Amino acid sequence: MRQCSAPPTGPEALLSASCKRRAVVGWFVALGVALVLYGLTIAPDLVWHDAGDYQWQAARMNLSRPGDTVRVHPFFVILSHVLGKVGLWNYAEAANVTSVIGTALLAANIWLIAYLIIRRLGAATIGFLSCLLAHTIWQQGVQAQTYGWSNAFMSAMIVVAICYIYTHRVRWLLLMFFLGGVGLSAHVMSQLVLVVLGIWVLFQVFRRRTPAWILPAGIVLWVVGGALFWYVVYLEFQRTGSVNQALVSAFVGKWSRSVFNVSGVPKMLLRSFMMLVLNFPTPIALLGIWGIWRSRRLLRGTPLAGLLGAMLALYTLFACRYQVPNQNFFFTPAYALVAVYIALGVHATGWCERKWALLVLVALTVSVAPTYWAMTHVARAWKVDLRGRGKHERVIPYRDFYTYYLLPWQHVQTGPRRFAEEAIGSLPPDAVLIADSTTVPPLGYVRYIEGQRPDVLVMGTGFDQQSPSVRNYWSSTHNLLPGLRAEGRRVFVVSGNPSYMPKWVSRYARVEPFGIIFEVKPRKPKGSQAGQSRR
């Protein structure tokens, strides 16, 4: 097997004219390819669930989530709102575009990381394509999600750390801390890489390889870079009057049980492995294992092997026991690092030096796209239970469950707009529509941002402040139907499944189909039901 030398270190390694030219040109080419792919497959408008919620928050430029500041993500919200003001897109489309830009930057940064540490265009390209086409990275990158920008800042910190390692110029470290602060305003997950890099800088200072003033200067730049985040923390402090509560809300929020979860780990490890296969359903992924194995030799003379390994381990450890419904999104930093290791594995084999072998590697890498398509149709044909243990997948009008979850491209996702406009348009005057967290974002956007049907109240997560009479509608133990009917309002819910409607509806009332939604009506007296059954 071909013996690969480690990349050269020192200022001349990074600052040579040929290296700089290739790095800059290659980064822009990678960015352009990513923007084209994600731009062609971007969700056209409204989307479901959390992504739809970020569209709603961006439209209002809302920077407050009482008790759950960790989910504000002010960088994403403000940038999306600004893009919405440009006039090229509505706010929902602008939020999707914001996600595309951040995720494209991530993919380009992965190319640059791979190129800087191995100096091989072919291997770096394979790593770039592996990141670009990874299922979850692609899927969350083409709809309004915050993880693209979080990972963009994560990868940017790695890039500037590599620049410091090769040049020993402290300005790179200062930039690293500043980017870490800005990344904090994008998503707190970006800070895990800064933990690894910060500890490494601390050891550098102790060994007198880095001047001690870097630490206080870096902390100051981190705080300055995170100005938007700290402003959001200040808003929460104003609400609570407690520094401790504000910080807990900002870094943990309402998810402390998930953040510190250690239960059900074996089952979650199995899920984690299945999600890894979903993101890299190709033999090319095996080269990532080879890259991890050979990384110490390939990167000898630099601390990069230890740093990259610690980052991958930390992100994987966090995500594999983070018990939340969208657990796969928290693996995206690890998937991006796996792409770097795939590039290392390709380089270690020496195959990238042969044109025919490189073409085969490219074909295997891009084969994931038709694999996703085939996987989706097989799962639908076999009626695969994706959630396991007999839990039937929820049916939402105009949303194909398998297409929505198993296809990363979202340009065909027209269901949220169609569902929202049809549901709201069918309501009688002054009606109340109660929705769950999956369907309420497009419904609320159509009603409150676009102003359709101003007589109607849409209730749900993020919208419950619109009507004091049903502010606590979901957890209420009281029958709210009589009061709403006394106001002359007919009440509707999105789903007839008790799991997706307020508790009081299933306890005190009944639902009847009303077009694509359901109307809430008083429960029939038991006597009349008995009489009907006798008849």
C-alpha positions in Angstrom: 0.0 0.0 0.0 1.2 3.5 -0.8 3.0 5.2 2.0 1.6 8.8 2.5 3.7 11.5 4.0 2.4 13.9 6.5 1.6 17.4 5.3 4.4 19.9 5.8 4.2 22.3 8.7 5.5 25.8 9.1 4.6 29.1 7.5 5.8 28.1 4.1 3.3 25.1 4.1 0.2 27.4 4.3 1.4 30.6 2.7 3.0 29.3 -0.4 1.4 30.8 -3.5 0.3 27.5 -5.0 -1.3 26.3 -1.7 -3.1 29.6 -1.1 -4.4 29.7 -4.7 -5.7 26.2 -4.6 -7.2 26.6 -1.2 -9.1 29.8 -2.1 -10.2 28.6 -5.6 -11.2 25.2 -4.2 -13.2 26.7 -1.4 -15.2 28.9 -3.7 -15.8 26.1 -6.2 -17.0 23.9 -3.3 -19.2 26.7 -2.0 -20.7 27.2 -5.5 -21.4 23.5 -6.0 -23.1 23.3 -2.6 -25.2 26.4 -3.2 -26.4 25.0 -6.6 -27.3 21.6 -5.2 -29.1 23.0 -2.1 -30.6 25.8 -4.0 -32.2 23.4 -6.5 -33.6 21.2 -3.7 -34.6 23.9 -1.2 -38.1 23.7 0.3 -40.2 26.2 -1.8 -42.1 27.8 1.1 -43.7 26.8 4.4 -42.4 23.7 6.2 -43.5 21.6 9.1 -42.5 21.4 12.8 -39.4 23.1 14.2 -38.3 24.4 10.8 -41.7 26.0 10.3 -41.4 27.5 13.8 -38.2 29.2 12.9 -39.9 30.7 9.9 -42.5 32.1 12.2 -39.9 33.4 14.7 -37.9 35.0 11.9 -40.9 36.7 10.4 -41.6 38.4 13.8 -37.9 38.6 14.6 -38.8 37.2 18.0 -35.8 36.9 20.4 -37.7 35.7 23.4 -38.7 32.2 24.5 -39.5 32.3 28.2 -37.6 29.6 30.1 -36.2 28.2 26.8 -33.8 30.8 25.6 -31.5 28.1 24.3 -33.9 27.7 21.3 -33.9 31.4 20.3 -30.8 31.2 18.0 -30.7 35.0 17.4 -28.1 34.9 14.6 -30.4 32.7 12.4 -33.6 34.6 13.3 -32.1 38.1 12.6 -30.3 37.0 9.4 -33.5 35.4 8.1 -35.5 38.5 8.9 -33.1 40.7 7.1 -33.1 38.5 4.0 -36.9 38.6 4.2 -36.7 42.4 4.1 -34.7 42.3 0.9 -37.8 41.6 -1.2 -36.6 38.6 -3.1 -38.4 36.2 -0.7 -41.1 36.1 1.9 -39.9 35.5 5.4 -40.6 31.7 5.2 -38.5 31.4 2.0 -35.8 33.7 3.4 -35.4 31.4 6.4 -34.9 28.4 4.1 -32.3 30.4 2.1 -30.5 31.3 5.3 -30.2 27.6 6.1 -28.9 26.8 2.6 -26.2 29.5 2.9 -25.0 28.2 6.3 -25.0 24.5 5.2 -23.2 25.4 1.9 -20.5 27.1 4.0 -20.1 24.0 6.1 -19.6 21.8 3.1 -17.0 24.2 1.6 -15.2 24.4 5.0 -15.0 20.6 5.1 -13.3 20.7 1.7 -10.9 23.3 3.0 -10.1 21.3 6.2 -9.4 18.2 4.2 -7.2 20.0 1.7 -5.2 21.9 4.3 -4.3 18.8 6.2 -3.6 16.4 3.3 -2.9 18.7 0.3 -4.7 16.3 -2.1 -7.5 17.8 -4.3 -9.0 14.4 -5.1 -9.2 13.2 -1.5 -10.5 16.6 -0.3 -13.2 16.4 -3.0 -14.4 13.0 -1.8 -14.6 14.3 1.7 -16.5 17.4 0.5 -19.0 15.2 -1.4 -19.5 12.9 1.5 -20.5 15.9 3.7 -22.5 17.6 1.0 -24.7 14.5 0.3 -25.0 13.2 3.9 -28.7 12.7 4.4 -29.3 14.8 7.6 -26.9 17.6 6.6 -28.6 17.8 3.2 -32.2 17.6 4.6 -31.8 20.2 7.4 -29.8 22.4 5.0 -32.7 23.0 2.6 -35.3 24.1 5.1 -35.3 26.6 7.9 -33.0 25.0 10.5 -30.2 26.5 12.6 -27.8 23.6 12.4 -26.2 24.6 9.1 -24.9 27.9 10.5 -23.9 26.2 13.8 -21.8 23.7 11.8 -20.5 26.4 9.6 -19.0 28.2 12.6 -17.8 24.9 14.0 -15.9 24.1 10.8 -14.6 27.6 10.5 -13.0 27.4 13.9 -11.2 24.2 12.8 -10.0 25.9 9.7 -8.4 28.8 11.6 -7.0 26.4 14.2 -5.2 24.6 11.4 -3.9 27.9 10.1 -2.5 28.6 13.5 -0.9 25.2 13.8 0.9 25.7 10.4 1.9 29.4 10.9 2.0 29.9 14.7 0.5 33.4 14.1 -1.7 34.3 17.1 -4.1 36.3 15.0 -5.6 33.0 14.0 -6.3 32.0 17.6 -8.0 35.4 18.2 -10.1 34.9 15.1 -11.0 31.4 16.4 -12.3 32.7 19.7 -14.3 35.4 17.9 -15.9 32.9 15.5 -16.7 30.8 18.5 -18.6 33.7 20.0 -20.6 34.3 16.9 -21.3 30.6 16.7 -22.8 30.8 20.1 -25.4 33.1 18.7 -26.1 30.5 16.0 -26.4 27.5 18.2 -24.8 26.4 21.5 -23.8 23.1 19.9 -21.1 25.0 18.1 -19.3 25.4 21.4 -18.3 21.8 21.8 -15.5 22.2 19.3 -14.4 25.3 21.1 -14.2 23.3 24.4 -11.6 21.0 22.7 -9.7 23.9 21.1 -9.8 26.0 24.2 -8.3 23.2 26.3 -5.6 22.7 23.7 -4.8 26.4 23.7 -4.6 26.3 27.5 -2.0 23.5 27.4 -0.1 25.5 24.7 0.0 28.4 27.2 1.2 26.2 30.1 3.9 24.8 27.8 4.9 28.4 26.9 4.3 27.7 23.2 1.6 30.4 23.1 1.6 33.7 24.9 -0.5 33.8 28.1 -2.3 37.0 27.0 -4.1 35.0 24.4 -6.5 33.5 27.0 -8.0 36.7 28.4 -8.0 38.3 24.9 -9.7 35.2 23.5 -12.4 35.3 26.2 -13.1 39.0 25.5 -13.4 38.3 21.8 -15.6 35.3 22.5 -17.9 37.5 24.6 -17.9 40.2 21.9 -18.6 37.7 19.1 -21.6 36.3 21.1 -23.2 39.7 21.6 -26.5 38.6 20.1 -26.6 35.6 22.4 -25.8 37.7 25.5 -28.5 40.2 24.5 -31.0 37.3 24.5 -29.8 36.2 27.9 -30.3 39.8 29.1 -33.9 39.7 27.9 -34.4 36.5 29.9 -32.8 38.1 32.9 -35.2 41.1 32.7 -38.1 38.6 32.7 -36.9 36.5 35.6 -34.7 38.8 37.6 -32.3 35.9 38.2 -28.9 35.5 36.6 -28.9 31.8 37.4 -32.3 31.2 35.7 -31.3 33.2 32.7 -28.1 31.2 32.2 -29.9 27.9 32.7 -32.5 29.0 30.2 -29.8 30.0 27.7 -27.6 26.9 27.9 -30.1 24.1 28.8 -33.6 25.5 28.7 -36.4 23.0 29.2 -34.2 20.2 28.0 -32.1 19.4 31.1 -33.4 15.8 31.2 -32.3 15.2 27.6 -29.0 17.1 28.0 -27.9 15.0 31.0 -29.6 11.8 29.9 -27.9 8.5 30.6 -30.9 6.1 30.4 -31.8 3.9 27.5 -28.3 4.1 26.1 -28.2 0.6 24.4 -31.3 1.4 22.4 -30.1 4.8 21.5 -26.8 3.4 20.3 -28.6 1.2 17.9 -30.6 4.2 16.6 -27.4 6.1 16.3 -25.8 3.4 14.2 -28.9 3.2 12.0 -28.8 7.0 11.5 -25.1 6.7 10.6 -25.9 4.2 7.9 -28.7 6.4 6.6 -26.2 9.3 6.2 -23.5 7.2 4.6 -25.2 4.3 2.8 -22.2 3.5 0.6 -19.0 1.5 0.9 -17.1 4.7 0.8 -17.9 5.1 4.5 -15.5 2.3 5.3 -12.7 4.6 4.3 -13.7 6.8 7.2 -12.7 4.0 9.6 -9.4 3.6 7.7 -8.9 7.3 8.0 -9.4 7.3 11.7 -7.0 4.4 12.1 -4.3 6.1 10.0 -4.9 9.6 11.2 -2.0 9.6 13.8 0.5 8.6 11.1 -0.9 10.9 8.4 -1.0 13.9 10.8 2.2 13.2 12.7 4.1 16.3 13.8 0.8 18.2 14.4 -1.8 18.0 17.2 -4.5 17.6 14.5 -5.0 13.8 15.0 -5.8 14.3 18.7 -7.9 17.4 18.2 -10.1 15.9 15.4 -10.5 12.6 17.4 -11.5 14.5 20.5 -14.0 16.6 18.6 -15.6 13.5 16.9 -15.8 11.7 20.2 -17.3 14.6 22.1 -20.0 15.3 19.4 -20.8 11.6 19.1 -21.0 11.1 22.8 -23.4 14.0 23.2 -25.7 13.1 20.4 -25.9 9.3 21.0 -27.6 9.8 24.4 -29.4 13.0 23.7 -33.0 11.8 23.9 -35.0 14.1 21.7 -37.3 13.4 18.7 -34.8 15.1 16.3 -31.8 13.4 17.7 -30.3 12.9 14.2 -29.9 16.6 13.7 -27.4 16.7 16.6 -25.2 14.2 14.9 -24.5 16.6 12.0 -21.2 17.9 13.4 -20.0 14.3 13.8 -21.1 13.5 10.2 -19.1 16.4 9.0 -16.0 15.2 10.8 -16.6 11.7 9.5 -16.4 13.3 6.0 -12.9 14.6 6.9 -11.9 11.1 8.0 -13.2 9.7 4.7 -10.9 12.2 2.9 -8.0 11.0 5.1 -8.9 7.3 4.3 -8.9 8.1 0.6 -5.5 9.7 0.9 -4.1 6.8 3.0 -5.0 4.3 0.3 -3.3 6.4 -2.4 -6.3 5.7 -4.7 -6.8 9.4 -5.4 -3.6 9.4 -7.4 -5.1 7.1 -10.0 -7.8 8.8 -12.2 -9.8 5.6 -12.7 -9.8 4.9 -9.0 -10.8 8.5 -8.2 -13.7 8.3 -10.7 -14.9 5.1 -9.0 -14.7 6.8 -5.6 -16.7 9.8 -6.8 -19.4 7.4 -8.3 -19.6 5.5 -5.0 -19.9 8.8 -3.1 -22.7 10.3 -5.2 -24.5 6.9 -5.3 -26.1 7.9 -2.0 -28.6 10.0 -3.8 -30.3 7.2 -5.8 -29.9 5.1 -2.7 -32.1 7.5 -0.7 -34.7 7.3 -3.4 -34.7 3.5 -3.5 -34.8 3.3 0.3 -37.8 5.5 0.5 -39.8 3.5 -2.0 -38.9 0.2 -0.4 -39.9 1.5 3.1 -43.2 2.6 1.7 -43.9 -0.6 -0.1 -43.0 -2.7 2.9 -44.8 -0.3 5.3 -41.7 -0.1 7.5 -42.5 1.1 10.9 -39.8 3.8 11.2 -40.5 4.6 14.9 -40.5 1.0 16.0 -42.6 -1.1 18.4 -45.8 -0.9 16.5 -46.3 2.9 16.7 -48.2 3.8 13.6 -46.9 6.8 11.8 -49.2 9.9 12.0 -51.1 10.8 8.8 -51.1 14.5 8.0 -52.9 15.7 4.9 -50.6 16.3 2.0 -47.6 14.9 3.8 -46.1 11.6 2.7 -44.4 10.3 5.8 -41.7 8.3 3.9 -40.9 11.0 1.4 -40.7 13.6 4.1 -38.3 11.8 6.4 -36.3 9.6 4.0 -35.7 12.0 1.1 -33.2 14.7 1.9 -34.3 17.0 -1.0 -37.3 19.1 0.0 -38.2 21.0 -3.2 -41.3 18.9 -3.5 -42.5 19.9 0.0 -45.7 21.8 -1.1 -47.9 20.1 1.5 -47.6 22.7 4.4 -48.8 25.6 2.2 -51.7 23.6 0.7 -52.7 22.2 4.1 -52.6 25.5 5.9 -54.6 27.5 3.2 -57.2 24.7 2.8 -57.7 24.2 6.5 -58.0 27.9 7.4 -60.1 28.6 4.3 -62.6 26.0 5.2 -63.3 27.4 8.7 -66.6 29.1 9.5 -66.5 32.7 10.7 -64.8 33.4 14.1 -63.7 29.8 14.5 -60.9 28.5 16.7 -58.4 26.0 15.2 -56.2 24.2 17.7 -53.1 22.6 16.2 -50.1 20.6 17.5 -46.4 21.6 17.2 -46.0 19.9 13.8 -48.9 21.7 12.0 -49.2 24.9 13.9 -46.2 26.8 12.2 -47.6 26.8 8.6 -51.2 27.5 10.0 -50.0 30.3 12.2 -47.8 31.8 9.4 -50.7 31.9 7.0 -53.0 33.4 9.6 -50.9 35.9 11.5 -48.0 36.8 9.1 -49.9 36.8 5.8 -53.2 37.9 7.4 -55.5 35.4 5.9 -58.8 34.9 7.7 -58.3 37.6 10.5 -61.5 36.5 12.1 -60.1 33.0 12.9 -57.9 32.1 15.9 -55.1 29.6 15.4 -53.9 28.2 18.7 -50.8 26.2 19.3 -47.2 26.3 20.4 -46.0 29.9 19.8 -49.5 31.2 19.1 -51.3 30.6 22.4 -50.8 34.2 23.4 -53.3 35.2 20.8 -56.4 34.4 22.9 -56.4 34.6 26.7 -59.5 32.4 26.8 -57.5 29.4 25.7 -54.0 30.3 26.8 -53.6 27.0 28.7 -55.7 25.1 26.2 -53.4 22.1 25.9 -52.8 21.2 29.5 -56.1 22.4 30.8 -58.1 19.9 32.9 -61.3 22.0 32.4 -63.8 21.8 29.6 -63.1 25.0 27.6 -65.7 24.2 24.9 -68.8 25.7 26.6 -67.0 29.1 27.1 -65.7 29.2 23.5 -69.2 28.3 22.1 -70.7 31.0 24.3 -68.4 33.4 22.5 -70.0 32.2 19.3 -66.9 30.3 18.3 -66.9 26.8 16.8 -63.8 24.8 17.7 -61.7 22.6 15.5 -58.6 20.5 15.9 -56.1 19.3 13.3 -56.0 15.7 14.2 -58.6 13.2 15.5 -55.8 11.3 17.4 -56.0 12.1 21.2 -52.2 12.3 21.2 -52.4 15.4 19.0 -55.2 17.3 20.6 -55.7 19.1 24.0 -56.4 16.8 27.0 -59.8 18.4 27.6 -61.0 17.7 24.1 -60.6 13.9 24.5 -62.0 14.1 28.1 -65.0 16.2 27.7 -65.9 16.4 23.9 -65.8 14.4 20.7 -64.6 15.2 17.2 -66.2 14.8 13.8 -64.4 15.1 10.4 -64.7 18.5 8.8 -62.9 18.4 5.5 -59.2 17.8 6.2 -59.6 18.7 9.9 -62.0 17.9 12.7 -64.6 19.8 14.6 -64.9 19.6 18.4 -68.5 19.0 19.6 -70.1 18.3 22.9 -70.1 14.7 23.9 -73.5 13.1 23.4 -75.4 12.0 26.6 -74.9 8.4 27.4 -78.6 7.9 27.4 -79.0 9.0 23.8 -76.1 6.8 22.8 -77.7 3.8 24.5 -81.0 4.6 22.7 -79.3 4.7 19.4 -77.6 1.4 20.0 -80.9 -0.2 20.9 -82.4 1.1 17.7 
